[in-house]
Amino acid sequence: MGKSFLKHNSKSLIRIKKKWRKPIGIDSKIRKRTKGAPKTPKIGYGSSKRIKSLNATGLKTIHVFNLNDIKSSIILKRSYSYCLSKNISLKNKKLIRYFSNQVYQK
C-alpha cells in the first residue's frame, strides 16, 4: 500500500484527525500546490482498471448468500474467491461449506 494522504498539520496536532480533507484556506500552500508542499490526491494515483476489483490473491470476490450462488459459479471456480455473507444462519453456512468442499475435492 502506498503513502496515505493526510490532512495538513495532522502529524503535529493531536486534535486534527489523520484523514484527508481538501485544504480550503485562501493562503494554503497545499491548496496552491507550491513547491515542497505535501502532495494532494489526484486521479492519476488510482489503480488500473485491470486490477482494481481483485483481492490480494489476484482473484475476484463473490459474496455468497445461499447455496445457489455456489452452484451457479462452479464453472468459474478457479478465477473467483468466495466470501460468505454475515447474515446467513449457521445451518446454511455449514451446508454451503460442505457443498463447496465436495466440489473442490474433485
C-alpha positions, 0 to 999 in steps of 0.5 A: 500500500502506498503513502496515505494522504493526510490532512495538513498539520495532522502529524503535529496536532493531536486534535486534527484527525489523520484523514484527508480533507481538501485544504480550503484556506485562501493562503494554503500552500497545499491548496496552491500546490507550491513547491515542497508542499505535501502532495494532494490526491489526484486521479492519476494515483488510482489503480488500473482498471485491470486490477482494481476489483481483485483481492490480494490473491489476484482473484475476484470476490463473490459474496455468497448468500445461499447455496445457489450462488455456489452452484451457479459459479462452479464453472468459474471456480478457479478465477473467483474467491468466495466470501460468505455473507454475515447474515446467513444462519449457521445451518446454511453456512455449514451446508454451503461449506460442505457443498463447496468442499465436495466440489473442490475435492474433485 
